[in-house]
Amino acid sequence: MKERKIFVTDDNKFIIVCPICQKEENVSVSEYKDANQPSRIRHKCKCGHTHQLLLERRKFYRRETCLHGVCIGEKNSTEGMLVKDLSLIGMKFEIENKQDFISVGKKLFVEFFLDDEQKTLVRKEVVIKIVSGSLIGAEFCGAEPDDPMDTAIESYLIP
């Protein structure tokens, strides 16, 4: 049985669509509201199908990706990267070779193409928040509602 990741809203509810009968059900999970970690639950649809769910509480939805790009540091030094996930406020990416310009608190630019129909180029300034081996967590520096790149990311993230 494959586990599905579900994002819980602020009112401790989520909508689940059964993969078998396609019926929608609004589910309350208030008993998990104080959980600091993701919670695993089993949900049984009225059709009888049971599935495993992982309840996540994130401020912003994160989409897993596999997008190739580059990060650009001081003096235009570059390093290839693989974007592992993307949200409205940041991203996680992986690099092959550790670079001096990649450390917590440093700002750099990232460039990658979305795998949407338009193959949209995204070029954003980020600040490094976490470095764990070859994995880097970064937050976008500012988001503008009129910025075409921010609009493209938002459209891309709609699940």
The 8 nearest C-alpha neighbors of each residue, nearest first, counted from 0:
[[1, 2, 50, 51, 49, 3, 52, 41],
 [2, 0, 3, 51, 50, 52, 4, 53],
 [1, 3, 51, 52, 0, 4, 53, 50],
 [4, 2, 52, 53, 5, 51, 1, 50],
 [3, 5, 53, 52, 54, 2, 6, 55],
 [6, 4, 54, 53, 55, 7, 3, 52],
 [7, 5, 55, 56, 54, 8, 4, 13],
 [6, 8, 13, 56, 12, 11, 55, 5],
 [9, 7, 11, 10, 12, 13, 6, 56],
 [8, 10, 11, 7, 12, 56, 58, 32],
 [9, 11, 8, 12, 7, 29, 27, 13],
 [12, 10, 29, 8, 9, 28, 7, 27],
 [13, 11, 27, 26, 8, 10, 7, 28],
 [12, 14, 7, 26, 25, 8, 15, 27],
 [13, 15, 25, 24, 26, 23, 16, 12],
 [14, 16, 24, 23, 17, 13, 25, 26],
 [17, 15, 23, 21, 22, 18, 24, 14],
 [16, 18, 21, 19, 22, 20, 15, 23],
 [17, 19, 21, 20, 16, 22, 48, 50],
 [18, 20, 17, 21, 48, 46, 22, 16],
 [19, 21, 22, 17, 18, 46, 16, 48],
 [22, 20, 17, 16, 18, 19, 23, 15],
 [23, 21, 20, 16, 17, 24, 15, 18],
 [24, 22, 16, 15, 21, 14, 17, 25],
 [23, 25, 15, 14, 26, 16, 22, 17],
 [24, 26, 14, 13, 15, 23, 27, 12],
 [27, 25, 13, 12, 24, 14, 28, 15],
 [28, 26, 12, 29, 11, 13, 25, 30],
 [27, 29, 30, 11, 31, 12, 26, 32],
 [30, 28, 32, 11, 31, 27, 12, 10],
 [29, 31, 28, 32, 33, 27, 11, 34],
 [32, 30, 29, 34, 33, 28, 38, 11],
 [33, 31, 29, 34, 30, 11, 28, 35],
 [34, 32, 31, 35, 30, 29, 36, 11],
 [35, 33, 31, 36, 32, 37, 38, 30],
 [36, 34, 33, 37, 32, 56, 38, 31],
 [35, 37, 34, 38, 55, 56, 54, 33],
 [36, 38, 55, 54, 53, 39, 35, 56],
 [39, 37, 54, 53, 36, 40, 55, 34],
 [40, 38, 53, 52, 54, 37, 51, 41],
 [41, 39, 52, 51, 42, 38, 53, 54],
 [40, 42, 51, 50, 52, 43, 49, 39],
 [41, 43, 50, 49, 51, 40, 44, 52],
 [42, 44, 49, 48, 47, 50, 45, 41],
 [45, 43, 46, 47, 48, 49, 42, 17],
 [44, 46, 47, 43, 48, 22, 20, 17],
 [45, 47, 44, 48, 20, 43, 19, 17],
 [48, 46, 45, 44, 43, 49, 19, 20],
 [49, 47, 44, 43, 46, 50, 19, 45],
 [50, 48, 43, 42, 44, 47, 41, 51],
 [49, 51, 42, 41, 52, 43, 48, 0],
 [50, 52, 41, 2, 40, 42, 3, 1],
 [53, 51, 3, 40, 2, 39, 4, 41],
 [52, 54, 39, 4, 38, 5, 3, 55],
 [55, 53, 5, 38, 37, 6, 39, 52],
 [56, 54, 6, 37, 5, 7, 57, 53],
 [57, 55, 7, 6, 58, 54, 37, 8],
 [58, 56, 59, 55, 60, 6, 7, 61],
 [57, 59, 56, 60, 8, 9, 6, 61],
 [60, 58, 57, 61, 86, 87, 88, 56],
 [59, 61, 86, 57, 62, 58, 6, 156],
 [60, 62, 86, 85, 84, 59, 63, 156],
 [63, 61, 85, 84, 64, 156, 86, 60],
 [62, 64, 84, 83, 61, 85, 65, 82],
 [65, 63, 83, 84, 66, 62, 82, 85],
 [64, 66, 83, 82, 81, 67, 63, 84],
 [67, 65, 82, 81, 64, 68, 111, 113],
 [68, 66, 81, 80, 111, 82, 65, 69],
 [67, 69, 111, 80, 110, 79, 81, 66],
 [70, 68, 79, 80, 110, 78, 109, 77],
 [69, 71, 109, 78, 77, 108, 110, 79],
 [72, 70, 77, 108, 75, 76, 107, 109],
 [71, 73, 107, 76, 75, 100, 77, 74],
 [72, 74, 75, 76, 100, 71, 107, 77],
 [73, 75, 76, 72, 71, 77, 100, 107],
 [76, 74, 73, 72, 71, 77, 70, 108],
 [75, 77, 72, 74, 71, 73, 78, 100],
 [78, 76, 71, 70, 75, 72, 69, 79],
 [77, 79, 70, 69, 80, 71, 76, 94],
 [80, 78, 69, 68, 94, 70, 77, 81],
 [81, 79, 94, 69, 68, 93, 67, 92],
 [80, 82, 67, 93, 92, 66, 83, 68],
 [81, 83, 92, 66, 65, 84, 91, 64],
 [84, 82, 64, 92, 91, 65, 63, 81],
 [85, 83, 63, 64, 91, 62, 90, 82],
 [84, 86, 90, 62, 61, 89, 63, 91],
 [87, 85, 61, 89, 88, 60, 90, 59],
 [86, 88, 89, 153, 59, 152, 85, 60],
 [89, 87, 86, 139, 138, 90, 59, 142],
 [90, 88, 138, 139, 86, 137, 87, 85],
 [89, 91, 85, 137, 84, 86, 136, 92],
 [92, 90, 136, 84, 83, 135, 82, 137],
 [91, 93, 82, 83, 135, 81, 134, 80],
 [92, 94, 134, 81, 133, 80, 135, 82],
 [95, 93, 80, 133, 96, 79, 81, 134],
 [94, 96, 133, 97, 93, 80, 79, 78],
 [97, 95, 94, 98, 78, 133, 79, 93],
 [96, 98, 95, 99, 133, 94, 101, 132],
 [97, 99, 100, 101, 96, 78, 102, 77],
 [100, 98, 101, 97, 102, 72, 73, 76],
 [99, 101, 98, 72, 102, 73, 105, 107],
 [102, 100, 99, 98, 105, 103, 127, 97],
 [101, 103, 105, 100, 104, 127, 130, 99],
 [104, 102, 127, 128, 105, 129, 130, 101],
 [103, 105, 127, 126, 128, 102, 106, 129],
 [106, 104, 126, 127, 103, 102, 101, 107],
 [107, 105, 126, 125, 127, 104, 124, 108],
 [106, 108, 72, 125, 124, 71, 126, 105],
 [107, 109, 124, 71, 123, 70, 125, 72],
 [110, 108, 70, 123, 122, 69, 71, 124],
 [111, 109, 122, 69, 68, 121, 70, 108],
 [110, 112, 68, 121, 120, 67, 113, 69],
 [111, 113, 120, 119, 118, 121, 114, 66],
 [112, 114, 119, 118, 115, 120, 111, 66],
 [113, 115, 118, 112, 116, 66, 119, 117],
 [114, 116, 118, 113, 117, 119, 155, 112],
 [117, 115, 118, 114, 119, 113, 155, 112],
 [116, 118, 119, 115, 114, 113, 120, 112],
 [119, 117, 115, 113, 114, 116, 112, 120],
 [120, 118, 117, 113, 112, 121, 115, 151],
 [119, 121, 112, 111, 118, 122, 113, 110],
 [120, 122, 111, 110, 148, 112, 119, 123],
 [123, 121, 110, 109, 120, 108, 111, 124],
 [124, 122, 109, 108, 125, 121, 139, 110],
 [123, 125, 108, 140, 107, 139, 109, 106],
 [126, 124, 139, 140, 138, 106, 107, 137],
 [125, 127, 106, 138, 137, 105, 104, 128],
 [126, 128, 137, 103, 104, 105, 129, 136],
 [129, 127, 137, 103, 136, 104, 126, 138],
 [130, 128, 136, 135, 103, 127, 131, 137],
 [131, 129, 135, 134, 132, 136, 103, 102],
 [132, 130, 134, 133, 135, 129, 136, 93],
 [131, 133, 134, 130, 135, 97, 93, 94],
 [132, 134, 94, 93, 131, 95, 135, 97],
 [135, 133, 93, 131, 132, 92, 130, 94],
 [134, 136, 130, 92, 91, 129, 93, 131],
 [137, 135, 91, 129, 128, 90, 127, 130],
 [138, 136, 127, 128, 90, 126, 89, 125],
 [137, 139, 89, 125, 126, 88, 140, 90],
 [138, 140, 125, 89, 88, 141, 124, 126],
 [141, 139, 125, 124, 138, 126, 142, 123],
 [142, 140, 139, 143, 124, 88, 125, 138],
 [141, 143, 149, 144, 140, 139, 146, 88],
 [142, 144, 146, 145, 141, 149, 150, 147],
 [143, 145, 146, 142, 149, 150, 147, 148],
 [146, 144, 143, 147, 150, 149, 148, 142],
 [145, 147, 143, 149, 148, 144, 150, 142],
 [148, 146, 150, 149, 151, 145, 144, 152],
 [149, 147, 151, 150, 146, 121, 152, 122],
 [150, 148, 152, 146, 151, 147, 153, 142],
 [149, 151, 147, 153, 148, 152, 154, 146],
 [150, 152, 148, 154, 149, 153, 147, 155],
 [153, 151, 155, 149, 154, 150, 156, 148],
 [152, 154, 150, 156, 155, 151, 149, 87],
 [155, 153, 151, 152, 156, 157, 150, 149],
 [156, 154, 152, 153, 157, 151, 115, 113],
 [157, 155, 153, 154, 158, 152, 62, 86],
 [156, 158, 154, 155, 153, 60, 62, 152],
 [157, 156, 62, 155, 60, 154, 61, 153]]
